[in-house]
């Protein structure tokens, strides 16, 4: 189902795609990403299995998502610098709150924003966001820069995913019965922008 007036596409109960929701804020969001990366540079983290991810990552907010040989987890300290993660910009927090509310999740207050940078050739395999302590809050995912193919899967990794083309400014929100759906990003292709950024807002603790 799609609302032409609000550009809202229902993916399934608890999950919606908000087309162009962040278009008017894209430039300021990119400026904030640059500021955050100055304090906490992007890095290609290593999985517990020892594989370097093709996606470069950094974080802002009270907690940052981390992966290394010790496992997946959230921490309040950037392991590369030994300092706390950069504060989450109010513009980030406000966008996440408004997107969640538009999707039907009132009162969303993220304490973590994972920022993914996809250069052409990078991808993210199907996975669940399940390292948070409370699944009552939704996930809010904002796309900026290069378009990408978002893989919207099911309750099992083996479920065949839908392929959704996301443009810069599109926002996907999922929670409730869809909170633990598998999802990922297919290999990003070259285009007019140098890379694709993905802001993923969570309530980690």
C-alpha positions in Angstrom: 0.0 0.0 0.0 1.2 3.5 -0.8 0.0 7.0 0.1 0.8 9.3 -2.8 0.3 12.4 -0.6 2.7 11.4 2.1 4.9 9.0 0.0 4.5 6.3 2.6 4.8 2.7 1.5 3.8 -0.1 3.9 6.2 -3.0 3.7 4.3 -5.2 6.3 2.7 -4.6 9.7 5.3 -2.5 11.7 7.5 -1.6 8.7 7.2 1.4 6.4 9.2 3.2 3.7 9.1 7.0 3.8 10.1 8.1 0.4 12.1 11.4 0.4 11.4 12.0 4.0 14.9 13.5 4.7 15.4 15.2 1.4 15.2 18.7 2.8 17.8 18.0 5.5 20.3 16.0 3.4 22.9 18.7 3.1 22.9 19.5 6.9 23.0 15.8 7.7 26.1 15.2 5.5 27.8 18.2 7.3 27.1 16.5 10.6 28.5 13.2 9.4 31.7 14.9 8.4 32.0 16.5 11.8 31.4 13.2 13.6 33.9 11.4 11.4 36.5 14.1 12.3 36.2 13.0 15.9 35.6 9.3 15.3 36.9 8.3 11.9 35.2 5.7 9.8 36.8 2.2 10.1 36.2 -1.2 8.5 35.5 -3.3 11.6 36.3 -7.0 11.9 33.6 -9.7 12.5 34.0 -12.3 15.2 35.1 -14.6 12.4 38.0 -12.4 11.6 36.7 -10.9 8.3 37.0 -7.2 7.6 33.6 -5.6 6.6 33.4 -3.9 3.3 31.3 -1.2 4.9 33.1 1.5 6.9 31.5 2.5 10.1 31.4 5.1 12.9 28.9 6.0 15.7 27.5 8.9 17.6 25.3 9.0 20.7 25.7 7.6 24.1 26.5 4.1 22.7 28.2 2.9 19.6 27.8 -0.5 17.9 31.1 -2.5 17.8 32.2 -5.7 16.2 35.6 -7.4 16.6 37.0 -10.8 17.4 35.2 -10.6 20.8 31.8 -10.3 19.3 29.0 -7.9 18.5 28.0 -5.3 21.2 27.3 -1.7 22.2 29.9 0.3 24.1 30.1 3.9 25.3 33.8 4.2 24.4 35.3 4.3 20.9 37.9 1.5 21.1 40.1 3.3 18.5 40.4 6.5 20.5 39.6 5.5 24.1 37.1 8.4 24.2 33.4 8.6 24.3 31.6 8.6 21.0 30.6 12.1 19.6 27.3 13.4 20.8 24.3 12.7 18.6 23.4 16.0 16.8 19.9 17.3 17.7 19.1 17.3 14.0 19.7 13.5 13.9 17.6 13.0 17.0 14.7 15.1 15.7 14.7 13.4 12.3 14.6 10.0 13.9 11.8 11.0 16.2 9.7 12.5 13.4 10.2 9.5 11.1 9.3 7.0 13.9 6.2 9.0 14.7 5.2 9.1 11.1 5.5 5.3 11.1 3.3 5.0 14.2 6.0 4.7 16.9 5.5 7.7 19.2 8.2 8.8 21.7 11.2 7.2 20.0 14.4 8.5 21.8 17.5 6.9 20.2 20.7 6.7 22.2 22.8 5.3 19.4 23.3 6.1 15.7 25.4 3.7 13.6 26.7 5.5 10.5 27.6 3.2 7.6 29.6 4.4 4.6 29.2 2.3 1.4 31.7 3.0 -1.3 30.9 1.3 -4.7 31.4 -2.4 -4.3 30.5 -2.5 -0.6 27.5 -4.4 0.7 25.8 -5.7 3.9 24.6 -9.3 4.2 21.2 -10.2 5.6 21.2 -9.8 9.4 19.0 -8.9 12.3 19.4 -5.9 14.6 19.3 -7.9 17.9 22.1 -6.5 20.1 19.8 -4.0 21.7 18.5 -4.7 25.2 14.9 -3.7 24.5 13.1 -4.6 21.2 10.1 -2.3 22.0 11.7 0.6 20.2 11.9 0.7 16.4 14.8 1.0 14.0 15.0 4.1 11.9 17.3 3.9 8.8 18.1 7.0 6.7 19.7 6.8 3.3 22.0 9.5 1.9 24.1 9.8 -1.2 24.3 7.0 -3.8 21.1 4.9 -4.2 21.2 1.3 -3.0 19.1 -1.9 -3.1 17.7 -2.5 0.4 17.1 -6.2 1.0 14.0 -6.6 3.2 13.8 -10.2 4.4 11.6 -12.3 6.6 11.8 -13.9 10.1 14.4 -16.4 8.8 17.7 -15.7 7.0 16.6 -18.2 4.3 13.4 -16.3 3.5 13.7 -14.7 0.1 14.1 -10.9 0.5 12.3 -8.1 -1.3 14.6 -5.8 -3.3 13.8 -2.1 -2.6 15.6 0.7 -4.4 16.4 3.4 -1.9 17.3 6.9 -3.0 19.0 9.7 -1.0 16.5 11.0 1.5 14.5 7.8 1.9 13.8 6.5 5.4 12.8 3.0 6.4 11.3 2.4 9.9 10.6 -1.0 11.4 9.4 -2.2 14.8 6.7 -4.1 16.5 6.0 -7.4 14.7 8.7 -6.5 12.1 11.4 -5.5 14.6 13.6 -8.6 14.1 13.2 -9.0 10.3 16.4 -9.8 8.4 17.6 -7.0 6.2 20.7 -6.0 4.3 22.1 -4.0 1.4 23.1 -5.4 -2.0 26.4 -4.3 -3.6 26.4 -0.6 -4.1 27.0 0.6 -7.7 28.9 3.7 -8.9 26.9 6.8 -9.5 26.9 10.6 -9.2 27.8 10.7 -5.4 31.1 9.3 -4.0 29.4 6.9 -1.6 26.2 5.9 0.2 25.7 6.8 3.9 23.2 5.0 6.1 22.2 6.5 9.5 20.7 3.7 11.7 19.1 5.0 14.8 18.5 2.5 17.7 17.6 2.4 21.4 20.6 0.4 22.5 20.1 0.4 26.3 
